[in-house]
Amino acid sequence: MPGRLEEVEATAEDGQLIRSWLVLPDTASASHQAPLLLWVHGGPMSSWNSWSWRWNPWLMAARGYAVLMPDPALSTGYGQEFMARAHPDWAARPQADIMTATDAATARPDIDADRVAIMGGSTAAIWRTGWPATRTGSSDREPRRVWMLDQMVGTTDHPMFWRPQFGDPLTHPDIYEANSPHRHADQIRTPMLVIHGDKDYRVPISEALRLWWDLSSRGAEAKFLYFPDENHWIMSPGNARIWYETVFAFLAQHVLDQPWERPALL
């Protein structure tokens, strides 16, 4: 592996311990600080508890990035009370935990606090990367984003996941509005990469199209990578390579201040 793995702990303002994994490149040190890539899991009821080639932080470490993988509120493996901290506020509570973990990581002498990007997929996109972008202006490199929550609930293949949590969007619109980042699109200032598969029925393609339009129509820099034959995950080896190469190119441009270079595979 091109680096090392460490555990990072931080304490949220409510006293809850927030656990993260930090992948560091071999070169990371106080004299050679690594840019930080905050990689947030989806679910949202899941955690960073297994290895996958699809979400492989070691590829990022091989390019010199440190990768922080936090388990904020709603993550599994820490008990029901830890998950329930975010009910019904699935936006602000996970965001606060993520920012707590990020503060702990960027305080390290081997991390460059001025070069930080955020990425994630599925529900990670709305409450864990999309929400910080609308609230704090954080940088985003984002696949499969939930953007307009009440619209998504009416088009997803799994609407009954949402109704027990938030109720019917027609009778409880306030909860959906409060947790939907699209209402704060005007606050996004940093560049964003949107990646989506047309056969994604869990988070339909309409979410990505609406997101890209809301950003580009407001003058924000947004790129859109579209896979007509992929679903909720970019699964085929060739497409996965395109995914990684595009993310690397976008990160190089906006985190490392290098000129944009369109990946040769595109």
Secondary structure, 3 states (H helix, E strand, C coil): CCEEEEEEEEECCCCCEEEEEEEEECCCECCECEEEEEEECCCCCCCCCCCCCCCCHHHHHHCCCEEEEEECCCCCCCCHHHHHCCCCCCCHHHHHHHHHHHHHHHCCCCEEEEEEEEEECEHHHHHHHHHHHHHHCCCEEEECECCCHHHHHCCCCCHHHCHHHHCCCCCCHHHHHHCCHHHHHHHCCCCEEEEEECCCCCCCHHHHHHHHHHHHCCCCCEEEEEECCCCCCCCCHHHHHHHHHHHHHHHHHHCCCCCCCCCCCC
